[in-house]
Amino acid sequence: MRRTELAYRRLTLGRVVLRAAPVLPPWRIVELGRVFSRPKPIVRRIPGLLTIAKPQGLEEPAIQLDWLRRIRPQIVEGFPTALEVLARACQKESWRIPRPRVVISRGEVLFPDVRQLIADAFSAPVVDHYNSEEIGNIAWQCPLDPERMHINSDTCFLEIVDSEGRRLPPGEPGSIALTNLYDYTMPFIRYTVGDRGMLLPDADERCRCGSRGPSMALLEGREDDILRMPVGSLVSPRVIVTAMFWHNGEAIPGVHRYQLIQRLADRLEVRVILENAHAPDWREKLLAGAQRAMPGVELDIRQVDSIPLDASGKYKRVICSVPREE
């Protein structure tokens, strides 16, 4: 990017951040869980206007908490993985997090149980943003409807396409193709980023929050997160995770972390870390939810001690390596 293009990208990112937390300057922001580790933390300051603190990589929770206590940000943003790790540590150790105005999640699928955990730990609303390195901000969560994301038409033109690249109408899920509207140095035209979503049909109507323009449903996840059923259909990881790990509207007690790995359409490996060895009825509740959401799929449930992060510092809840039939 040219410097002017980079400046535009930063301004549009800053605008959607402040849309989530409309506060007057000076603004204080802490960004947790960078994808790439840094040799040292970064703190950028514009006196009287802005302070942005970016700790080094995925630091230990105690170090992350120290940053929050020193900066006392109105806005905290980061990967759900990083926010979840800190939230769980604070719950376990009874640490108190300085309350921000808002927590912004980005870079990964935000599952309902993780959203609730982060909201409880930070005592603040959690807003989901859809960003990418190639575009910047692509869409932001509607403040009145968490199932709706407003597309940022100032940065990109977003299409939903099928496997042949044909544009799909609103209401049909498919692959997301993006055209960058400001980067002329290295254009991205109908660039498929590997994510899936669905345009909503009322694109020309003004939303109750005041936004006008196209909007989309919350992301199903990346192409390699979508589970394949024996009958050939595709299922969103949000649907499966909610069905398996939520019971009567609440997360299954005692389940600390989990991961679903699908290598065959009729078999699913489920790795579970428990908070204690005697968590009640977790296996029975998990099986009951799986039978409702994934009939005909055999479960291999394994209790494990750890589930590692991937090379980018993200924690993948769902991994699918079943070939997709075109």
C-alpha positions in Angstrom: 0.0 0.0 0.0 1.0 3.6 -0.5 1.1 5.7 2.6 -2.2 7.4 1.7 -3.9 4.0 1.2 -2.5 2.8 4.6 -3.8 6.0 6.2 -7.2 5.4 4.8 -7.2 1.8 6.0 -6.3 3.0 9.5 -9.0 5.7 9.5 -11.7 3.3 8.5 -10.6 0.8 11.2 -10.6 3.5 13.8 -14.1 4.7 12.8 -15.7 1.2 13.3 -13.8 0.9 16.6 -15.3 4.2 17.8 -18.7 3.2 16.4 -18.6 0.4 19.0 -17.6 2.7 21.8 -18.6 6.3 21.1 -16.3 8.0 23.7 -14.6 11.3 23.6 -10.7 11.6 23.5 -8.3 10.9 24.8 -8.8 7.3 23.6 -7.1 4.4 25.3 -6.9 1.1 23.5 -5.2 -2.2 24.3 -4.9 -4.8 21.6 -4.4 -8.4 22.8 -3.2 -11.4 20.9 -1.2 -10.3 17.9 -0.9 -12.9 15.2 2.9 -12.4 14.9 5.1 -12.2 18.0 7.1 -9.0 18.4 10.6 -8.5 20.0 9.0 -6.0 22.4 5.7 -4.4 23.2 4.5 -1.4 21.2 2.9 1.7 22.7 1.9 4.5 20.3 0.8 7.8 21.8 -0.6 11.0 20.4 -0.7 13.3 23.5 -4.2 14.3 24.5 -5.7 12.2 21.7 -4.8 8.5 21.6 -2.8 5.7 23.4 -2.6 2.3 21.7 -0.8 -0.5 23.6 0.1 -3.8 21.8 1.7 -6.3 24.1 4.3 -8.8 22.8 2.5 -11.7 21.1 0.4 -13.9 23.3 1.8 -13.0 26.7 1.0 -14.8 29.9 -2.4 -13.7 31.3 -0.8 -12.0 34.3 1.2 -9.8 31.9 -1.8 -9.0 29.8 -3.8 -8.0 32.9 -0.9 -5.7 34.0 -1.2 -3.9 30.6 -4.9 -3.4 31.2 -4.3 -2.1 34.7 -1.6 0.4 33.5 -3.5 1.7 30.4 -7.0 1.4 31.8 -8.5 1.3 28.3 -12.0 2.2 27.2 -11.6 -0.3 24.4 -10.0 -3.8 24.4 -9.7 -5.7 21.2 -8.2 -8.9 20.0 -8.6 -12.5 18.9 -11.3 -14.5 20.8 -8.5 -16.9 21.7 -6.5 -14.3 23.5 -9.6 -12.8 25.2 -10.8 -16.2 26.3 -7.4 -17.2 27.8 -7.3 -14.0 29.8 -11.0 -14.3 30.9 -10.5 -17.9 32.1 -7.4 -17.0 34.0 -9.1 -14.1 35.7 -12.0 -16.3 36.7 -9.7 -19.0 38.0 -7.5 -16.6 40.0 -10.3 -14.2 41.0 -8.4 -11.3 39.3 -10.4 -8.2 38.6 -10.2 -6.7 35.1 -10.5 -2.9 34.8 -13.8 -2.5 33.1 -13.7 -1.1 29.5 -16.6 0.4 27.6 -16.5 -2.4 25.0 -14.5 -5.5 24.0 -14.1 -6.0 20.3 -13.5 -9.5 18.9 -11.9 -10.0 15.5 -9.9 -12.5 13.4 -11.7 -15.7 14.4 -15.3 -17.1 14.7 -16.8 -15.9 17.9 -18.7 -18.8 19.5 -21.6 -18.1 21.8 -20.0 -19.6 24.9 -16.8 -17.6 24.4 -18.8 -14.4 23.9 -20.6 -15.0 27.2 -17.3 -15.9 29.0 -15.6 -12.7 27.8 -18.6 -10.5 28.6 -18.8 -11.8 32.1 -15.0 -11.5 32.8 -14.8 -7.9 31.4 -18.2 -6.8 32.6 -18.6 -5.2 29.2 -20.5 -5.8 25.9 -18.7 -7.8 23.3 -18.8 -6.7 19.7 -17.7 -8.8 16.7 -15.8 -7.2 13.8 -15.0 -9.0 10.5 -11.5 -7.8 9.5 -8.8 -9.1 7.1 -5.2 -8.2 6.3 -6.1 -7.6 2.7 -9.0 -5.2 3.3 -9.0 -4.0 6.9 -12.5 -3.8 8.2 -15.0 -5.7 6.1 -18.1 -5.6 8.4 -19.2 -4.8 11.9 -21.8 -6.3 14.2 -25.1 -4.4 14.4 -25.4 -2.8 17.9 -29.1 -3.8 18.0 -29.0 -7.2 16.3 -26.0 -9.5 17.1 -27.1 -11.8 14.2 -26.5 -9.0 11.6 -23.2 -7.6 10.3 -23.2 -4.3 8.4 -20.8 -4.5 5.4 -18.3 -1.6 5.2 -19.0 -0.3 1.7 -16.3 2.3 2.1 -13.6 -0.3 2.0 -14.9 -3.2 -0.1 -17.5 -4.7 -2.4 -18.6 -8.1 -0.9 -20.2 -10.9 -2.9 -21.3 -14.4 -1.9 -20.4 -16.9 -4.6 -20.6 -20.6 -5.3 -17.8 -23.0 -6.1 -17.7 -21.7 -9.7 -17.5 -18.1 -8.7 -21.1 -17.4 -9.6 -22.8 -14.7 -7.5 -25.4 -16.0 -5.1 -28.6 -14.1 -4.2 -29.4 -12.9 -0.6 -30.4 -15.7 1.6 -28.1 -18.4 0.1 -24.8 -19.2 2.0 -21.6 -19.4 0.1 -17.9 -18.3 -0.2 -17.1 -14.6 0.4 -15.4 -12.8 -2.5 -14.0 -9.3 -1.8 -12.9 -6.4 -4.0 -10.8 -3.8 -2.3 -12.1 -0.3 -3.1 -9.1 1.8 -2.1 -5.8 -0.2 -2.6 -4.7 0.6 -6.1 -1.1 -0.4 -5.4 -2.0 -4.1 -5.1 -5.6 -4.5 -6.1 -7.7 -7.4 -4.8 -10.6 -8.2 -7.2 -13.2 -10.9 -6.3 -10.6 -12.3 -3.9 -11.9 -15.3 -2.0 -10.6 -15.3 1.5 -11.7 -18.8 2.5 -14.6 -17.6 4.7 -18.3 -18.3 4.3 -21.3 -16.1 4.9 -24.7 -15.0 3.6 -26.1 -11.7 2.4 -29.3 -10.6 4.1 -32.3 -9.8 1.8 -33.1 -6.3 3.1 -30.0 -4.6 1.7 -31.8 -1.4 0.7 -33.6 -0.8 3.9 -32.4 1.3 6.8 -31.5 -0.8 9.9 -33.0 0.0 13.2 -29.5 1.1 14.3 -29.5 3.8 11.6 -27.1 2.0 9.2 -28.1 1.8 5.5 -26.6 -0.5 2.9 -25.9 -4.2 2.5 -25.6 -6.5 5.5 -24.7 -10.1 6.1 -25.4 -12.9 8.5 -22.7 -13.7 11.1 -20.0 -15.9 9.5 -20.3 -19.6 9.5 -16.6 -19.8 9.6 -13.7 -20.7 7.2 -14.1 -23.3 4.5 -12.0 -25.8 6.5 -14.3 -25.2 9.6 -17.5 -26.3 7.9 -18.5 -29.8 8.8 -19.6 -32.4 6.2 -22.5 -34.7 6.9 -22.9 -38.2 5.6 -25.8 -37.1 3.4 -23.5 -34.5 1.7 -24.9 -31.4 3.4 -22.7 -28.7 5.1 -23.2 -27.6 8.7 -22.0 -24.4 10.3 -19.6 -24.9 13.3 -21.7 -22.4 15.2 -24.7 -24.8 15.0 -22.7 -27.9 16.0 -20.8 -26.2 18.9 -24.0 -24.7 20.3 -25.9 -28.0 20.0 -23.1 -30.0 21.6 -21.8 -27.8 24.3 -24.9 -25.9 25.4 -27.7 -27.5 27.4 -31.0 -25.8 28.2 -29.5 -22.4 27.2 -26.3 -22.7 29.3 -22.8 -24.0 28.6 -22.2 -27.5 29.9 -20.6 -27.1 33.4 -17.1 -28.4 33.8 -16.0 -28.2 30.1 -12.9 -25.9 29.9 -11.9 -26.3 26.3 -12.9 -28.5 23.3 -11.9 -29.2 19.7 -13.8 -31.1 17.0 -11.8 -32.9 14.3 -13.5 -34.4 11.3 -11.6 -36.7 8.9 -14.5 -38.8 7.7 -18.1 -37.6 7.0 -19.6 -40.2 9.4 -17.1 -39.9 12.3 -16.1 -37.0 14.5 -13.3 -36.8 17.1 -14.1 -34.7 20.1 -11.3 -33.5 22.4 -12.4 -32.1 25.7 -10.4 -30.5 28.6 -12.3 -30.6 31.9 -12.0 -28.0 34.6 -12.1 -30.9 37.1 -12.1 -34.7 36.7 -15.6 -35.1 38.2 -17.6 -32.7 36.0 -21.2 -34.0 36.2 -23.0 -35.5 33.2 -20.8 -33.7 30.6 -20.4 -36.7 28.4 -24.1 -37.6 28.3 -25.1 -34.0 27.6 -22.5 -33.7 24.8 -23.8 -37.0 23.2 -27.4 -35.9 23.4 -26.6 -32.6 21.6 -24.6 -34.3 18.9 -27.4 -36.8 18.2 -29.8 -34.0 17.6 -27.5 -31.9 15.4 -25.5 -34.6 13.6 -27.6 -37.8 13.2 -25.6 -40.7 11.7 -22.2 -39.4 12.8 -20.2 -41.5 15.3 -18.4 -39.6 18.0 -15.0 -40.5 19.4 -14.8 -38.5 22.7 -11.4 -38.1 24.2 -10.6 -36.3 27.5 -7.2 -34.6 27.0 -4.9 -32.4 29.1 -4.1 -29.8 26.5 -5.1 -28.5 23.1 -2.4 -26.4 21.4 -2.8 -23.1 19.5 -2.0 -23.1 15.8 1.0 -21.3 14.4 -0.9 -18.0 14.1 -1.7 -18.0 17.8 -5.3 -18.9 17.2 -7.3 -21.7 18.8 -9.3 -23.7 16.3 -12.4 -25.3 17.7 -13.3 -27.1 14.5 -11.1 -28.7 12.0 -12.5 -30.5 8.9 -10.3 -32.4 6.4 -13.2 -34.2 4.6 -13.0 -33.5 0.9 -15.8 -31.4 -0.3 -17.9 -32.8 -3.2 -18.4 -30.2 -5.9 
